[in-house]
Amino acid sequence: MHIELPEKRYYGIGEVAKAFGVNTSLIRFWEKEFDILKPKKNAKGNRKFTPEDIKNLKFIYHLVKERGFTLEGAKTHLKEEKKKALSNFEIVSKLESIKNQLTKLKDNL
């Protein structure tokens, strides 16, 4: 999955939901369900997601939406194989990003 977000320190929940193509309520629900999601909140209580949170959301999205894990299965997978699975996911994500860039270059030629 490739999401389009500008390089920033913090992202609002609306931006994140739009980038993933889901409702904001799903993002809030995943925040409650998964311990690795800890967005910062400002004085008003608005969630501000860091790039690390976005990376974790990508991994959760991959497990739940793309691979079809249940929420309990995704939680278990994250706890048991967090480092190994996350590093594999990061490698795949980088390769997909490179593929997208190469495809764009090819189309421009």
N, CA, C and O atoms as CSV, one atom per row, in Angstrom:
chain,resi,resn,atom,element,x,y,z
A,1,MET,N,N,0.833,-1.175,0.000
A,1,MET,CA,C,0.000,0.000,0.000
A,1,MET,C,C,0.876,1.235,0.000
A,1,MET,O,O,1.815,1.348,0.788
A,2,HIS,N,N,0.563,2.147,-0.881
A,2,HIS,CA,C,1.316,3.397,-0.969
A,2,HIS,C,C,0.379,4.540,-0.620
A,2,HIS,O,O,-0.660,4.714,-1.257
A,3,ILE,N,N,0.742,5.313,0.385
A,3,ILE,CA,C,-0.089,6.452,0.766
A,3,ILE,C,C,0.655,7.734,0.447
A,3,ILE,O,O,1.884,7.795,0.495
A,4,GLU,N,N,-0.120,8.752,0.123
A,4,GLU,CA,C,0.454,10.044,-0.230
A,4,GLU,C,C,0.245,11.018,0.930
A,4,GLU,O,O,-0.860,11.516,1.143
A,5,LEU,N,N,1.306,11.279,1.665
A,5,LEU,CA,C,1.280,12.280,2.733
A,5,LEU,C,C,2.520,13.147,2.592
A,5,LEU,O,O,3.607,12.633,2.329
A,6,PRO,N,N,2.371,14.457,2.764
A,6,PRO,CA,C,3.548,15.330,2.703
A,6,PRO,C,C,4.458,15.083,3.899
A,6,PRO,O,O,4.027,14.546,4.920
A,7,GLU,N,N,5.714,15.478,3.765
A,7,GLU,CA,C,6.673,15.338,4.862
A,7,GLU,C,C,6.360,16.386,5.926
A,7,GLU,O,O,6.568,17.582,5.721
A,8,LYS,N,N,5.855,15.914,7.065
A,8,LYS,CA,C,5.550,16.814,8.176
A,8,LYS,C,C,5.887,16.120,9.485
A,8,LYS,O,O,6.100,14.908,9.521
A,9,ARG,N,N,5.933,16.896,10.556
A,9,ARG,CA,C,6.159,16.316,11.881
A,9,ARG,C,C,4.904,15.664,12.425
A,9,ARG,O,O,4.966,14.602,13.045
A,10,TYR,N,N,3.754,16.305,12.189
A,10,TYR,CA,C,2.492,15.812,12.715
A,10,TYR,C,C,1.419,15.862,11.646
A,10,TYR,O,O,1.400,16.758,10.802
A,11,TYR,N,N,0.524,14.885,11.698
A,11,TYR,CA,C,-0.591,14.790,10.762
A,11,TYR,C,C,-1.891,14.743,11.556
A,11,TYR,O,O,-1.964,14.082,12.592
A,12,GLY,N,N,-2.915,15.439,11.075
A,12,GLY,CA,C,-4.225,15.383,11.701
A,12,GLY,C,C,-4.918,14.079,11.357
A,12,GLY,O,O,-4.547,13.404,10.397
A,13,ILE,N,N,-5.922,13.729,12.138
A,13,ILE,CA,C,-6.615,12.466,11.929
A,13,ILE,C,C,-7.361,12.460,10.584
A,13,ILE,O,O,-7.490,11.412,9.952
A,14,GLY,N,N,-7.846,13.617,10.156
A,14,GLY,CA,C,-8.525,13.708,8.863
A,14,GLY,C,C,-7.588,13.402,7.707
A,14,GLY,O,O,-7.949,12.681,6.777
A,15,GLU,N,N,-6.373,13.959,7.771
A,15,GLU,CA,C,-5.368,13.696,6.732
A,15,GLU,C,C,-5.023,12.210,6.667
A,15,GLU,O,O,-4.925,11.619,5.591
A,16,VAL,N,N,-4.845,11.632,7.844
A,16,VAL,CA,C,-4.448,10.224,7.929
A,16,VAL,C,C,-5.562,9.333,7.380
A,16,VAL,O,O,-5.306,8.421,6.594
A,17,ALA,N,N,-6.787,9.601,7.795
A,17,ALA,CA,C,-7.914,8.797,7.339
A,17,ALA,C,C,-8.079,8.898,5.823
A,17,ALA,O,O,-8.341,7.896,5.158
A,18,LYS,N,N,-7.927,10.093,5.285
A,18,LYS,CA,C,-8.056,10.287,3.834
A,18,LYS,C,C,-6.951,9.544,3.084
A,18,LYS,O,O,-7.202,8.929,2.048
A,19,ALA,N,N,-5.726,9.603,3.613
A,19,ALA,CA,C,-4.599,8.929,2.966
A,19,ALA,C,C,-4.809,7.412,2.938
A,19,ALA,O,O,-4.451,6.758,1.959
A,20,PHE,N,N,-5.383,6.853,3.996
A,20,PHE,CA,C,-5.619,5.410,4.059
A,20,PHE,C,C,-6.943,5.002,3.426
A,20,PHE,O,O,-7.184,3.814,3.211
A,21,GLY,N,N,-7.800,5.968,3.126
A,21,GLY,CA,C,-9.096,5.665,2.525
A,21,GLY,C,C,-10.063,5.013,3.508
A,21,GLY,O,O,-10.857,4.155,3.123
A,22,VAL,N,N,-9.999,5.418,4.777
A,22,VAL,CA,C,-10.886,4.877,5.803
A,22,VAL,C,C,-11.534,6.034,6.561
A,22,VAL,O,O,-11.160,7.192,6.379
A,23,ASN,N,N,-12.498,5.715,7.403
A,23,ASN,CA,C,-13.144,6.728,8.241
A,23,ASN,C,C,-12.259,7.064,9.439
A,23,ASN,O,O,-11.436,6.257,9.872
A,24,THR,N,N,-12.447,8.268,9.959
A,24,THR,CA,C,-11.686,8.667,11.141
A,24,THR,C,C,-12.048,7.794,12.337
A,24,THR,O,O,-11.224,7.568,13.223
A,25,SER,N,N,-13.284,7.305,12.354
A,25,SER,CA,C,-13.697,6.450,13.478
A,25,SER,C,C,-12.881,5.161,13.524
A,25,SER,O,O,-12.600,4.644,14.605
A,26,LEU,N,N,-12.498,4.641,12.360
A,26,LEU,CA,C,-11.673,3.430,12.331
A,26,LEU,C,C,-10.284,3.709,12.906
A,26,LEU,O,O,-9.729,2.884,13.630
A,27,ILE,N,N,-9.736,4.860,12.583
A,27,ILE,CA,C,-8.423,5.239,13.123
A,27,ILE,C,C,-8.512,5.344,14.652
A,27,ILE,O,O,-7.640,4.846,15.364
A,28,ARG,N,N,-9.566,5.993,15.149
A,28,ARG,CA,C,-9.743,6.110,16.603
A,28,ARG,C,C,-9.928,4.736,17.245
A,28,ARG,O,O,-9.396,4.475,18.325
A,29,PHE,N,N,-10.680,3.861,16.582
A,29,PHE,CA,C,-10.899,2.511,17.100
A,29,PHE,C,C,-9.579,1.748,17.174
A,29,PHE,O,O,-9.290,1.111,18.187
A,30,TRP,N,N,-8.779,1.807,16.115
A,30,TRP,CA,C,-7.488,1.123,16.111
A,30,TRP,C,C,-6.580,1.694,17.192
A,30,TRP,O,O,-5.796,0.959,17.793
A,31,GLU,N,N,-6.678,2.996,17.443
A,31,GLU,CA,C,-5.866,3.611,18.499
A,31,GLU,C,C,-6.190,2.971,19.852
A,31,GLU,O,O,-5.288,2.726,20.654
A,32,LYS,N,N,-7.467,2.702,20.106
A,32,LYS,CA,C,-7.875,2.078,21.366
A,32,LYS,C,C,-7.449,0.611,21.426
A,32,LYS,O,O,-7.099,0.108,22.493
A,33,GLU,N,N,-7.479,-0.069,20.289
A,33,GLU,CA,C,-7.217,-1.503,20.249
A,33,GLU,C,C,-5.728,-1.857,20.261
A,33,GLU,O,O,-5.339,-2.866,20.850
A,34,PHE,N,N,-4.905,-1.049,19.627
A,34,PHE,CA,C,-3.488,-1.377,19.462
A,34,PHE,C,C,-2.629,-0.456,20.325
A,34,PHE,O,O,-2.716,0.768,20.229
A,35,ASP,N,N,-1.808,-1.061,21.161
A,35,ASP,CA,C,-0.959,-0.308,22.081
A,35,ASP,C,C,0.140,0.487,21.380
A,35,ASP,O,O,0.634,1.472,21.929
A,36,ILE,N,N,0.527,0.072,20.179
A,36,ILE,CA,C,1.634,0.765,19.508
A,36,ILE,C,C,1.212,2.118,18.933
A,36,ILE,O,O,2.067,2.929,18.576
A,37,LEU,N,N,-0.087,2.369,18.840
A,37,LEU,CA,C,-0.572,3.665,18.357
A,37,LEU,C,C,-0.782,4.601,19.534
A,37,LEU,O,O,-1.682,4.403,20.349
A,38,LYS,N,N,0.038,5.598,19.610
A,38,LYS,CA,C,-0.059,6.587,20.681
A,38,LYS,C,C,0.097,7.994,20.097
A,38,LYS,O,O,1.128,8.634,20.303
A,39,PRO,N,N,-0.921,8.486,19.366
A,39,PRO,CA,C,-0.772,9.844,18.831
A,39,PRO,C,C,-0.790,10.869,19.957
A,39,PRO,O,O,-1.425,10.669,20.993
A,40,LYS,N,N,-0.096,11.944,19.737
A,40,LYS,CA,C,-0.077,13.023,20.718
A,40,LYS,C,C,-1.402,13.789,20.589
A,40,LYS,O,O,-2.018,13.812,19.524
A,41,LYS,N,N,-1.819,14.406,21.678
A,41,LYS,CA,C,-3.039,15.208,21.641
A,41,LYS,C,C,-2.711,16.623,22.094
A,41,LYS,O,O,-1.958,16.825,23.046
A,42,ASN,N,N,-3.288,17.600,21.395
A,42,ASN,CA,C,-3.051,18.989,21.780
A,42,ASN,C,C,-4.031,19.387,22.888
A,42,ASN,O,O,-4.761,18.540,23.402
A,43,ALA,N,N,-4.048,20.645,23.248
A,43,ALA,CA,C,-4.886,21.110,24.352
A,43,ALA,C,C,-6.376,20.886,24.079
A,43,ALA,O,O,-7.152,20.668,25.009
A,44,LYS,N,N,-6.770,20.938,22.822
A,44,LYS,CA,C,-8.162,20.700,22.459
A,44,LYS,C,C,-8.516,19.216,22.440
A,44,LYS,O,O,-9.693,18.853,22.414
A,45,GLY,N,N,-7.510,18.371,22.453
A,45,GLY,CA,C,-7.749,16.936,22.384
A,45,GLY,C,C,-7.653,16.378,20.977
A,45,GLY,O,O,-7.955,15.205,20.753
A,46,ASN,N,N,-7.235,17.204,20.022
A,46,ASN,CA,C,-7.071,16.735,18.638
A,46,ASN,C,C,-5.856,15.829,18.555
A,46,ASN,O,O,-4.808,16.128,19.128
A,47,ARG,N,N,-5.997,14.732,17.846
A,47,ARG,CA,C,-4.893,13.787,17.683
A,47,ARG,C,C,-3.917,14.296,16.641
A,47,ARG,O,O,-4.311,14.798,15.588
A,48,LYS,N,N,-2.641,14.158,16.950
A,48,LYS,CA,C,-1.568,14.515,16.025
A,48,LYS,C,C,-0.674,13.298,15.873
A,48,LYS,O,O,-0.010,12.878,16.820
A,49,PHE,N,N,-0.664,12.739,14.677
A,49,PHE,CA,C,0.086,11.521,14.397
A,49,PHE,C,C,1.484,11.854,13.892
A,49,PHE,O,O,1.651,12.709,13.023
A,50,THR,N,N,2.481,11.174,14.440
A,50,THR,CA,C,3.863,11.342,14.014
A,50,THR,C,C,4.146,10.386,12.846
A,50,THR,O,O,3.353,9.480,12.590
A,51,PRO,N,N,5.257,10.576,12.144
A,51,PRO,CA,C,5.613,9.614,11.092
A,51,PRO,C,C,5.740,8.187,11.624
A,51,PRO,O,O,5.451,7.236,10.898
A,52,GLU,N,N,6.168,8.020,12.879
A,52,GLU,CA,C,6.242,6.683,13.485
A,52,GLU,C,C,4.846,6.081,13.631
A,52,GLU,O,O,4.655,4.888,13.397
A,53,ASP,N,N,3.872,6.906,14.019
A,53,ASP,CA,C,2.490,6.444,14.116
A,53,ASP,C,C,1.964,6.027,12.737
A,53,ASP,O,O,1.245,5.035,12.610
A,54,ILE,N,N,2.329,6.790,11.719
A,54,ILE,CA,C,1.890,6.473,10.355
A,54,ILE,C,C,2.461,5.127,9.927
A,54,ILE,O,O,1.767,4.322,9.305
A,55,LYS,N,N,3.725,4.884,10.261
A,55,LYS,CA,C,4.351,3.607,9.928
A,55,LYS,C,C,3.616,2.457,10.623
A,55,LYS,O,O,3.358,1.421,10.010
A,56,ASN,N,N,3.284,2.641,11.893
A,56,ASN,CA,C,2.547,1.614,12.625
A,56,ASN,C,C,1.142,1.418,12.055
A,56,ASN,O,O,0.651,0.292,11.977
A,57,LEU,N,N,0.499,2.516,11.657
A,57,LEU,CA,C,-0.819,2.408,11.040
A,57,LEU,C,C,-0.761,1.647,9.718
A,57,LEU,O,O,-1.642,0.843,9.414
A,58,LYS,N,N,0.286,1.909,8.935
A,58,LYS,CA,C,0.462,1.164,7.684
A,58,LYS,C,C,0.555,-0.325,7.946
A,58,LYS,O,O,-0.029,-1.128,7.219
A,59,PHE,N,N,1.291,-0.693,8.986
A,59,PHE,CA,C,1.473,-2.107,9.317
A,59,PHE,C,C,0.153,-2.716,9.793
A,59,PHE,O,O,-0.194,-3.829,9.397
A,60,ILE,N,N,-0.575,-2.004,10.628
A,60,ILE,CA,C,-1.869,-2.498,11.093
A,60,ILE,C,C,-2.836,-2.626,9.918
A,60,ILE,O,O,-3.555,-3.619,9.803
A,61,TYR,N,N,-2.850,-1.622,9.050
A,61,TYR,CA,C,-3.708,-1.671,7.866
A,61,TYR,C,C,-3.358,-2.880,7.005
A,61,TYR,O,O,-4.243,-3.581,6.515
A,62,HIS,N,N,-2.070,-3.115,6.827
A,62,HIS,CA,C,-1.612,-4.256,6.032
A,62,HIS,C,C,-2.103,-5.570,6.633
A,62,HIS,O,O,-2.613,-6.433,5.918
A,63,LEU,N,N,-1.950,-5.715,7.936
A,63,LEU,CA,C,-2.362,-6.957,8.587
A,63,LEU,C,C,-3.872,-7.160,8.520
A,63,LEU,O,O,-4.340,-8.244,8.174
A,64,VAL,N,N,-4.630,-6.124,8.849
A,64,VAL,CA,C,-6.077,-6.270,8.978
A,64,VAL,C,C,-6.783,-6.228,7.627
A,64,VAL,O,O,-7.611,-7.092,7.336
A,65,LYS,N,N,-6.470,-5.249,6.810
A,65,LYS,CA,C,-7.209,-5.052,5.557
A,65,LYS,C,C,-6.658,-5.877,4.388
A,65,LYS,O,O,-7.427,-6.418,3.594
A,66,GLU,N,N,-5.339,-5.971,4.283
A,66,GLU,CA,C,-4.761,-6.639,3.123
A,66,GLU,C,C,-4.555,-8.129,3.349
A,66,GLU,O,O,-4.795,-8.931,2.446
A,67,ARG,N,N,-4.111,-8.509,4.549
A,67,ARG,CA,C,-3.865,-9.926,4.817
A,67,ARG,C,C,-5.033,-10.617,5.497
A,67,ARG,O,O,-5.036,-11.842,5.621
A,68,GLY,N,N,-6.024,-9.858,5.939
A,68,GLY,CA,C,-7.234,-10.435,6.490
A,68,GLY,C,C,-7.142,-10.941,7.917
A,68,GLY,O,O,-7.923,-11.808,8.310
A,69,PHE,N,N,-6.211,-10.425,8.700
A,69,PHE,CA,C,-6.098,-10.813,10.093
A,69,PHE,C,C,-7.310,-10.276,10.874
A,69,PHE,O,O,-7.850,-9.221,10.541
A,70,THR,N,N,-7.727,-11.005,11.902
A,70,THR,CA,C,-8.685,-10.456,12.846
A,70,THR,C,C,-7.926,-9.481,13.738
A,70,THR,O,O,-6.695,-9.455,13.732
A,71,LEU,N,N,-8.657,-8.687,14.498
A,71,LEU,CA,C,-7.972,-7.739,15.392
A,71,LEU,C,C,-7.146,-8.477,16.432
A,71,LEU,O,O,-6.020,-8.080,16.733
A,72,GLU,N,N,-7.701,-9.548,16.979
A,72,GLU,CA,C,-6.948,-10.333,17.965
A,72,GLU,C,C,-5.714,-10.971,17.321
A,72,GLU,O,O,-4.639,-11.002,17.920
A,73,GLY,N,N,-5.877,-11.475,16.107
A,73,GLY,CA,C,-4.752,-12.078,15.401
A,73,GLY,C,C,-3.668,-11.061,15.098
A,73,GLY,O,O,-2.479,-11.362,15.204
A,74,ALA,N,N,-4.076,-9.850,14.718
A,74,ALA,CA,C,-3.107,-8.790,14.435
A,74,ALA,C,C,-2.369,-8.374,15.712
A,74,ALA,O,O,-1.163,-8.133,15.685
A,75,LYS,N,N,-3.100,-8.291,16.828
A,75,LYS,CA,C,-2.455,-7.945,18.104
A,75,LYS,C,C,-1.428,-9.002,18.486
A,75,LYS,O,O,-0.313,-8.679,18.896
A,76,THR,N,N,-1.815,-10.267,18.349
A,76,THR,CA,C,-0.902,-11.363,18.678
A,76,THR,C,C,0.323,-11.323,17.786
A,76,THR,O,O,1.450,-11.481,18.255
A,77,HIS,N,N,0.098,-11.111,16.498
A,77,HIS,CA,C,1.199,-11.058,15.530
A,77,HIS,C,C,2.155,-9.919,15.878
A,77,HIS,O,O,3.373,-10.082,15.806
A,78,LEU,N,N,1.607,-8.778,16.251
A,78,LEU,CA,C,2.444,-7.637,16.617
A,78,LEU,C,C,3.271,-7.917,17.856
A,78,LEU,O,O,4.441,-7.537,17.917
A,79,LYS,N,N,2.682,-8.578,18.850
A,79,LYS,CA,C,3.405,-8.858,20.088
A,79,LYS,C,C,4.494,-9.902,19.889
A,79,LYS,O,O,5.604,-9.746,20.399
A,80,GLU,N,N,4.186,-10.966,19.152
A,80,GLU,CA,C,5.124,-12.076,19.005
A,80,GLU,C,C,6.274,-11.765,18.065
A,80,GLU,O,O,7.432,-12.055,18.367
A,81,GLU,N,N,5.954,-11.182,16.941
A,81,GLU,CA,C,6.981,-11.003,15.916
A,81,GLU,C,C,7.138,-9.543,15.530
A,81,GLU,O,O,7.355,-9.230,14.359
A,82,LYS,N,N,7.032,-8.660,16.490
A,82,LYS,CA,C,7.017,-7.235,16.197
A,82,LYS,C,C,8.224,-6.769,15.396
A,82,LYS,O,O,8.068,-6.177,14.328
A,83,LYS,N,N,9.413,-7.029,15.896
A,83,LYS,CA,C,10.610,-6.516,15.223
A,83,LYS,C,C,10.818,-7.162,13.859
A,83,LYS,O,O,11.080,-6.475,12.872
A,84,LYS,N,N,10.700,-8.484,13.809
A,84,LYS,CA,C,10.923,-9.196,12.553
A,84,LYS,C,C,9.876,-8.812,11.514
A,84,LYS,O,O,10.217,-8.504,10.372
A,85,ALA,N,N,8.614,-8.829,11.901
A,85,ALA,CA,C,7.538,-8.525,10.967
A,85,ALA,C,C,7.586,-7.073,10.523
A,85,ALA,O,O,7.369,-6.773,9.349
A,86,LEU,N,N,7.868,-6.175,11.449
A,86,LEU,CA,C,7.919,-4.762,11.114
A,86,LEU,C,C,9.066,-4.460,10.163
A,86,LEU,O,O,8.905,-3.659,9.242
A,87,SER,N,N,10.220,-5.084,10.369
A,87,SER,CA,C,11.338,-4.842,9.460
A,87,SER,C,C,11.043,-5.405,8.072
A,87,SER,O,O,11.380,-4.779,7.068
A,88,ASN,N,N,10.417,-6.580,8.005
A,88,ASN,CA,C,10.028,-7.129,6.701
A,88,ASN,C,C,9.029,-6.216,6.005
A,88,ASN,O,O,9.128,-5.982,4.801
A,89,PHE,N,N,8.072,-5.705,6.759
A,89,PHE,CA,C,7.072,-4.807,6.189
A,89,PHE,C,C,7.723,-3.526,5.679
A,89,PHE,O,O,7.349,-3.024,4.620
A,90,GLU,N,N,8.694,-2.991,6.420
A,90,GLU,CA,C,9.387,-1.781,5.991
A,90,GLU,C,C,10.135,-2.014,4.685
A,90,GLU,O,O,10.140,-1.149,3.810
A,91,ILE,N,N,10.761,-3.163,4.550
A,91,ILE,CA,C,11.488,-3.494,3.325
A,91,ILE,C,C,10.529,-3.559,2.147
A,91,ILE,O,O,10.797,-2.998,1.085
A,92,VAL,N,N,9.411,-4.246,2.340
A,92,VAL,CA,C,8.417,-4.362,1.275
A,92,VAL,C,C,7.863,-2.987,0.911
A,92,VAL,O,O,7.670,-2.688,-0.267
A,93,SER,N,N,7.608,-2.153,1.911
A,93,SER,CA,C,7.086,-0.810,1.657
A,93,SER,C,C,8.072,0.020,0.844
A,93,SER,O,O,7.678,0.723,-0.086
A,94,LYS,N,N,9.349,-0.061,1.193
A,94,LYS,CA,C,10.369,0.684,0.447
A,94,LYS,C,C,10.452,0.193,-0.996
A,94,LYS,O,O,10.580,0.991,-1.924
A,95,LEU,N,N,10.379,-1.124,-1.178
A,95,LEU,CA,C,10.418,-1.672,-2.535
A,95,LEU,C,C,9.203,-1.230,-3.347
A,95,LEU,O,O,9.328,-0.929,-4.534
A,96,GLU,N,N,8.034,-1.190,-2.719
A,96,GLU,CA,C,6.838,-0.718,-3.419
A,96,GLU,C,C,6.973,0.749,-3.792
A,96,GLU,O,O,6.543,1.162,-4.869
A,97,SER,N,N,7.570,1.535,-2.906
A,97,SER,CA,C,7.784,2.945,-3.186
A,97,SER,C,C,8.724,3.122,-4.378
A,97,SER,O,O,8.479,3.952,-5.253
A,98,ILE,N,N,9.785,2.347,-4.405
A,98,ILE,CA,C,10.731,2.400,-5.527
A,98,ILE,C,C,10.042,1.994,-6.814
A,98,ILE,O,O,10.248,2.612,-7.858
A,99,LYS,N,N,9.228,0.958,-6.740
A,99,LYS,CA,C,8.488,0.501,-7.930
A,99,LYS,C,C,7.580,1.606,-8.452
A,99,LYS,O,O,7.514,1.834,-9.660
A,100,ASN,N,N,6.874,2.300,-7.550
A,100,ASN,CA,C,5.989,3.388,-7.967
A,100,ASN,C,C,6.772,4.512,-8.621
A,100,ASN,O,O,6.332,5.069,-9.627
A,101,GLN,N,N,7.938,4.855,-8.059
A,101,GLN,CA,C,8.758,5.912,-8.637
A,101,GLN,C,C,9.267,5.509,-10.016
A,101,GLN,O,O,9.274,6.325,-10.938
A,102,LEU,N,N,9.689,4.264,-10.161
A,102,LEU,CA,C,10.163,3.803,-11.465
A,102,LEU,C,C,9.041,3.772,-12.498
A,102,LEU,O,O,9.258,4.085,-13.668
A,103,THR,N,N,7.856,3.398,-12.066
A,103,THR,CA,C,6.705,3.389,-12.966
A,103,THR,C,C,6.389,4.798,-13.438
A,103,THR,O,O,6.098,5.000,-14.617
A,104,LYS,N,N,6.440,5.780,-12.537
A,104,LYS,CA,C,6.205,7.170,-12.907
A,104,LYS,C,C,7.250,7.660,-13.892
A,104,LYS,O,O,6.926,8.357,-14.853
A,105,LEU,N,N,8.518,7.292,-13.654
A,105,LEU,CA,C,9.580,7.675,-14.591
A,105,LEU,C,C,9.353,7.060,-15.958
A,105,LEU,O,O,9.537,7.723,-16.979
A,106,LYS,N,N,8.956,5.808,-15.987
A,106,LYS,CA,C,8.696,5.115,-17.252
A,106,LYS,C,C,7.552,5.795,-18.015
A,106,LYS,O,O,7.625,5.972,-19.231
A,107,ASP,N,N,6.499,6.171,-17.286
A,107,ASP,CA,C,5.354,6.826,-17.922
A,107,ASP,C,C,5.721,8.197,-18.474
A,107,ASP,O,O,5.160,8.638,-19.477
A,108,ASN,N,N,6.662,8.871,-17.818
A,108,ASN,CA,C,7.079,10.194,-18.280
A,108,ASN,C,C,7.993,10.141,-19.498
A,108,ASN,O,O,8.171,11.153,-20.176
A,109,LEU,N,N,8.569,8.991,-19.783
A,109,LEU,CA,C,9.472,8.888,-20.935
A,109,LEU,C,C,8.765,8.799,-22.231
A,109,LEU,O,O,9.405,8.708,-23.279
